[in-house]
């Protein structure tokens, strides 16, 4: 009978990649998440692997807000929101977030992952249905496994496939459609107008995970539902603070009746320590900046459009991206690993996306932009990546 250690010992993929010199993970950084970062070995590289879309994670104003919160409240709440871990600044941030995304109420969790674990799990009622896009983030999938509902997956952004799943549901049963607003790997938006129409037709509710849409699109950066003018038709809006907000944590916003249920039934909320004072204060300050400095978002889209054109002009397949998340299609795992290693040697930090995050046929390099990037930095990266992709015969 094999032990757990025996089974784990059979997993040797990381060791094999390290031996081949193409292991692309856990690279230590010794500076903030800026357009140029300093690595632990002292080298400086262009950062195109960060989710800090507005470039706020190293902003001095967020740092000062975090320091002030630590001075007043300490380093930890030492408990869950449910018991002793609710501060006045948690409630202040939640009220501002609800207004920001156009909902009645919001509640914060200690990470975005925990939001989806708690919300999707808690709303997966026995006898009901949870319906997911098959490229939804892993935490949505994991959350659906914690519920008691029947789980269906429809093909990515395929409305015919979604309707087939809705038709398979009992008409009078509760149904929750959960999608990413902006998909984190392919960089395309959910087809929210069509999804909302189908939800209305079949009596379903809609939840949007807007981890990558907040700060990037919509009025004042308020996200995908705002981008499509569908705030009133989307029932639940989820967001994270680890991306455009430059902090850590997450929230769910929606109708106060649903929020009341979640605040007393979402296990990852009531059995987990609350956001630290520093992360709450940093997220709150980021919200101020997001609203008052639209030029950040404008520059993000400027460099995004520039990068789209540069990659396409050089023969890259960037799939269906509509955002600062640019997939460079490779469709080969070993080549993707090699690209990351070669790019790093040339001073460009990028990340590979391989199975099981995507099917083998869709293996890609994820190239992500920040508002603080310049077009010159983009051009330098594109030039270096073009040579690498041509040397590996991925593009002509």
C-alpha positions, 0 to 999 in steps of 0.5 A: 500500500503506497503512502502519501509520500510515495504517491507524491514522490512519483510527481517529478515534472518540476524536477525534470523542468529544472534539470532541463533549465526551463522551470518558470515558477517561484522566481524571487523578486526583491522590489515592488511590482513596477514596469521594471523589477529587481530580481533576487540576484540583482538583475533588472527585468521588464515586468509583463507578468503582473496583474497590477493593471493600474500600477498601484501596488507600489504607489507611495499613497497606498503604502502610507495608508497601510502604515497609518492603518497599522499604527492605529489598528495593528497588524491583524484583526485576530479573528473572523468578520463574523466575531471580533474581526470587523473594523470600522474601516471594513464597513467604510470600504464595503459601503464605498464598494457597493456604491462603486459597482452599483449594488445595495451592499457589499462584504469583504473577504480576506482573498478573492479566492475565498470570495468565490469559494464561499459565495458559489458554495453557499448559493449551490442549493440542493436541487438547484443548478450552478452553471459555469463557463468552462474557462472560469477561474479555478476558485469558481470551479472549487466553489461549485464543488463545495455546494450541493447543486448540480454543476453544468459547464458550457463551452467558453462564451458559446451561447448555444451551449449555455442555452442547452445547459439551461434547458436541461435544468428543472424550470422552477429550480434555482439557477446561478450562472457564474462567469468571469467578466474579463477572462484572465488567460485569453483576455476576452470579455464575457458575452454579458448581454446575451448571458443576461438575456438567456438568464431572464428567459430561463429564470436564472441569476447571474454572478460576474467574477470581475477580478480582472475587469475592475479598474480596467473597464467601465465607468471609473473602472467599475467593471464589466457590468458597467462596461456593457450597461448591465449593472441592474441585470447582473445579480452579483458582482465579485472583485479582488484587491490583488490586481487593480487595487494593489492590495489583497482581499476581495468582495461580493456585492449585490442585493441586501437580501442575498448579502445577508444570507452570504454573511451568515452562510459563506464558510470562507467568510465566517470561518476565516480571519478578516482582511488585515487593517493594512490591506483594507486601507490600501484598497480604500486608497486605491479606490480613491485613485481609481476614481480621481485619476482616469488618466491611468486607465487611459494610458493602460488602454493606450499601451494595450492598443499599441501592443495589440498592433505590434504583436499582430504586425510581427505575426503573433497569434493573440487570439481573441483578446479585448484587453490588457491581457494578451495571450501569445499562442504557443500550443506547445508546453515545452516551447512555452517553458523555453520561451519564458526562460529565454525571455528572462535571460533577455530581461523580459518577465512573462508567464506560461499558461499550460495544462490544466489551466488551459487545454494542451492545444491552447498553451500560451504565454500571458503578456499583461500590461500596466498603466505605468508601462510605456510604449517604448518598453512594450516595443523592447519586449515585442522585439525580443519576443519576436526573435525568440518566437521565430527561433523556435519556429512558432511564428514566421 
